[in-house]
Amino acid sequence: MKRSTKAMLGVALWACAAGQAAGLRDRLQGLMLYDLVAPSKEVKECVIRAARWLERDSWNHETHAFRYISTCPTFDRPHGTGATDLTVSSGLAYAVTLSHDPTLKALLLDSLSRALKAGVGVAKDFAMDIRHVPYALYLLKHDLGIAELPAVYEEPTLAYRDTIRAPGGALVLYLTHAMKQPLPAKATVAEVHGAWKVEPREVSGQAKPGTSSLPPLVFSGEGEGRARVVVDPGKKAIRTLEVALTDALPPPALTPAQQSGIAVLGADDNPTCKAYAGAEGVSVNADLSALPRCRAVMLGADYFAKADSKPGEVWPKLCDFVRAGGKLVVWQFNDDAWQLSYLPLDLVASDQNGEARKILTPDHVLFSNVPSLGRAVCYDTFTAREWAAGSG
């Protein structure tokens, strides 16, 4: 085998070892083209091994996206842009023709269908992303007999209040999906522990397109307990939820300042901190230690996008601040950092893009220099809101 071929095999296998699906983009394509010109058993085996690594380690079967780095917990739940799906498609299709592996075929159809449905960029981005796809489509049609990609099935996302506080309250399950038809859904309470009871133990309904909810499961009791709820969202993935049953919230641990103090939480490069830098009466680049000195706090745009933002520590302290009478403004929401239990209002957050609405209070100081929201887009959207009893 030529030295250049061995080097290409080594780079492809290195990409797998390094945990980067993106590292296989051109390597798989190159191995396929080389093998078509100079057939080699070693090259074929490398293509198949790399494809199986994509399916086994890089592809998240729950979010239907490739992990940027499969060995890092930060990237364990990707939502993806579809770029990797498109650029590994030709090599993945070639692996399917070589191995006839049904798991690789399922991955190819799922990833390519979703990526093409999502669309690609323009100009250079389009050329970079789409250049491998014709090879994949050719192999699908002429070698595998597949002339049309399957319709994309989007598993519903599930939002629920993971804590119910004494003396009790309703557990409402919110399902969000983009399918054209309603999905039958059912939730069953499999176990209840502690001095708690629930009525009814099973609910069902039709999950309409968008966000809708099942009838409530009403818990009552006191002390510490837990419940296990099994949810069948209608087609494929049955999920098991753990719900904490606990005492009412204690009084807030802090007292917000009454007269002054406005802080913007965020790092130096946060756009909200930059916007308020130098504003009278506003301190920027603040952290949670500033809460006792503030009457109002602004959470910088995309605050939880950073890997070290620790939403599990930040949100409870902010909610305690609000319960004590403080004011909180969230400039941009991150759906994956939000839990319904933080507020008595069930706000269901989704990563669906939402269009900006009309400004209802143009005289408010927040909109003093904003004549119109224009074409503004919110990348994390509230799809439902309901008051929830028993939330504390």
N, C-alpha and C positions, 0 to 999 in steps of 0.2 A: 504494500500500500504506500502511496506517495506521502512524503512528509507533510505536504499541505493538507492532505485529507486527514491525517492523524491529528494535525493541529486543530482542524475544524471539529473533529469528534471531541477532542479534549475541551474546547471552548464550550461546546454544547453541554457536555456533562458537567463542566464547571458551573454553568448557569443554574443547573438543577441543584448542585451542591450548595451554591450560594443562596438559593431560595428565591431567585428572581425569574418570574415567568417572562418578563419583558426581555431578559437576556437571551431568550430562545427565538425571538422574532425572526431575524434574518438568518440565524443559524439553521433553523429547521428548513427554511426555504432553500438555503444553499445546499444542505444535505440532500434534499429531495431532487433538486436539479442535477446535482452531481451524480446521484444514483441513477437517474434516468439516462444519463450519457454514458457513465461507466459503472454498471451494476456491481454492487459489492454487498456481501452478506453482513459485514461489519457495519456499514453505513445503515442498512435496513434495520439492524438490531438497535443501533443508536437512536434512530428516529422513533422506533416503537417505545424504547425505554424512556425517552424524553417526553413523549405523549402521555405515557402512563404516569409519569411523575406529575405532569400538569393536572391530570384527572385526580390523582390520589392526594397530592400535597398542596397544589397551588389553587385549585378550584374550590370555592366555598359553595357547597351544595345548597346551603340555606339562603344565601344572598344572591346566588347565581352570578358570581363575578370572580375574577382572578385576584388573588392576594398580590399586592405589590412585592412584599417579601414574605414568604411562607413561614419563615422561622421566627418572625417577630410578632408578639401579641398585639402590638399597636395596629397592625394591618390585618387582624384576624377576621374582621367583619366588613369587607369592602363592599361598596356599591358600584364602583367601577365606571369608567367612561366608555368602555367598549373598544378602546384602541388595541389592547392586548388581544382581545377576542378576534379582531380582524387580522392582526398581523401574524398570529400563529395558525390561522385557519388552513392555509395551504399545507403546512407540515403536518397538522393534525389530520387533515383529510387523507394525506398520503399514508399516514400511520394506520388509518382505518382500512384502507385498501390492502395494506400489507398484512395486517393482523386479523382483520374481520372481528375485532373485539367490540362487542355490543356496548360496553361502558364508554369506550372512546367515541363510538358513533353517537351515543346519546349526548356526550359532552359537546361534540362538534355541532350537532343540530341545535342544542340549547344555546350555546354561547354565540354562534353565528346568527341565529334567528334574532336574539335579543340585541346584538350589536347593530345589525342592519335596521332593525325597527327603531333604535334610538337615534340613528343618523350619525353622520361624521361631519368634521369641520369643512372649511373651504380652503382653496388654494393649496399651499404646501401641506397643511394638515390633512387635507383630503387625499392628496397623492401619497403621503406617507402611510396613512391608515388603510387605504383601499387597494394598494398595489398587489397584495397577496390574494385578494378575494377571488379574482377570475380563475386562478388555478384551483381553488377550493370548489367553486361552483362547477367547474368542468369535471373534476373528479367525482363530485356528488352525482352528476347527471350520467356521465359516460361509464364510470366504473361501479357506482353503487345504485344506479337506477332511480335516483331521487331528483325529480324535476322541479319540485317546489318545497321550500322550507316550511316546517310546521308552524302553526299559530303559536304565539308565545303565551304560556300560562303563567300568570303572576300570582304567586301564593299570597294570600291576604296577610297584611301586617296586623299585629294584635297589640292593643294598648289596654292596660288595666291598672287599677289601684292595688299595689302590692302590699299595702298595710291597711287594716281595718281596726279602728280604735273603739274602745269601750265608750258607751254601752252598746255600740253596734252601728251597723250601716250597710249600705248596698255595695256589692261587688258587681260592677257593670263592665262587660267585655265589649270593646269597640273594635270592629274589624274594618280595615280599609283595603279596597282592591279596585283594579281598573278594568275588570272583565265587563263585558257587555250585558251579561245576564246575572241575576241574583244567585248567590251561592247558599245552599242549605248549610246551616251551622248549628252545632249543639255543644253545650257545656255541662259537665257532670261533676259534682263534688264527690270525690272518691274517698276522702278522709277529712275528719275534723278532730283536732286534739285540743285538750284544755276544757275550761268551763264555758264552752261556746256551742251554739247550735245554729243551723242554717235552714231556711225554708224559702223556696223549694230546693231540692237537691239536684234538680236537672232543669235546664231551660233550652229552648231551641227557637229558631227563627230563620228568616231569609236575610242574608247580608246583601243589601243593595249595593250597586256600584257607587264608589265614593266611600264615605265613612258612615257606618250605621252600628247600632248596638243591639245586643241580645237583651231579653228581659232580665231584671236584676236578680242576683242571688243575695238574699238578705240575711246577714249574720247578726247575732246578738249574744252578749256574754260579757265577761270581765277577766282580768288577769292575762297571763301569757298563754298563747296557743298558736296553732298554725292549721292551715287547711291545704289540701292538695286538690287541684281542679284540673280535669282532663278536658281539653277543648278539641273538637273536630271541626276545622274551618271549612269543610265542604268538599274537598277533592283529594288532597294528598296527605299533607303533614299533620299528624295529630300531635298536639303539644301538651305538656304537663306543666302546670303553673304552681308555684309555691306562694301562698299568701300568709303574711304574718298577722296574727290577731293579738292585740296588745292593749295596754291601758291608755287612757287619754293623755294628751300631751301635757307636760308640766308647764308652769308659767314661763314666759320668755326669760332668757338668762341675761339680757342686756336692756338698757334703756337708751333709745336714740336721743341725740341732742335735739333740743326744741327750737333753737333760734338760728343756728348756722351750721354749716358743714355740708358740702356736696362733694362727692368723690366719684371719680371714674375708675373702675377696676380694669386693669389691663396693662400689658407691657408697653415699652416705649414705641414699638412699631404698630400698636393697635390703632386702626383708623379713627376710632372714637376719641382716644386719648389725643391724637394729633389734632383733631377738630376742636377740642376744648382747651388745648394748650394755651395758656395766657388768659383764659376767661376769668373774669372777676368772681371770686368766691368759689371757684371750682378747683379742686386738687386732682391732678391726673397721675397715672401710673401708680395708683394706690393698690393696697392689698387688703385682706380681710381684717387686719389689725386696725384699720381706719373706721370700722363700723361704729364703735362707741362714740366717736367724735362727729358722726354725721346724722343729719336728719333725712338725707336722701342719697341714694347710691345709684349710679348708672353702670350697668354691665356692658363693657365694650363690645362692639360688633364682632361676631364670630369668636367670642371669648373661649369657648370650649373646643375650638378646632385644634389647639395645641395638645400634643400627647400628654403633657405633664399638668394639665389644667385641673384634674381631680374633681370632677363634678360631684362625686359622692360626698366630698367634704365641703365644697363650696355652697351647694344648694341648700342643705339644712341650715347653715348659718345665715344665709340670706333670708330664708323663710322665717327663721326665728327673729330676724331684724324687722321683717314686715309685720309679724304678729305683735311685736312690741310697739308698733306705730310708725315705723320708718317707711319711707317711700322708695320704691324700686322701679327703675326703668331698664328694660332689656332691649338693646338696640338691634340685635339680630339673634334669632333663636337657633339652637342646634338640636335637632329632633332626637339624636341618639344620646343626648345628655340630660334629657328631661324624663321625669317620672310623675305620674298623676298624683302620687301621694304628697307632693310638695305643697299643694294648695287644696282648699275645699272646693275649688272649681275644677271640674274635669276638663282640662285642655288637652285635646288629642293633637299631638304634633306629628307631622309627616314630612318626609324629604321631597314630597311633590313640590314642583315650582308653582308659586301662586302669583297672581297679578296684584299690583298695588291698587288700593281703592281710593275713593274720594276723601279728601281731608275734611272732616266734619267740624273741626274747631280751628279754623285758620288763624284766629287771634291768639291762640295759645303760644307761649314762648317757644315751645319746641318747633313750631312751624313758622316762626317770625320771618325767616329768610327763605322759606320754601314755597314758592308760588304754586307749584303743581308737582305731583308725584310722577307725572309723565309716564315714561315707559319703565319705571322701576319694577324690578322683579324680586320677590322674596323666595329664597332657595329652600327655606324651611317654613312650612305653612301649618296654621291651625285649621284642622278640618272638622272639628266638633268642639262644643263647649256645653257643659251641663253642670249645675250645682250638685254636689255629692254630699249626702248625709253620712255622719259617722267618720268624717275625715279628721276631726280634731279642730 
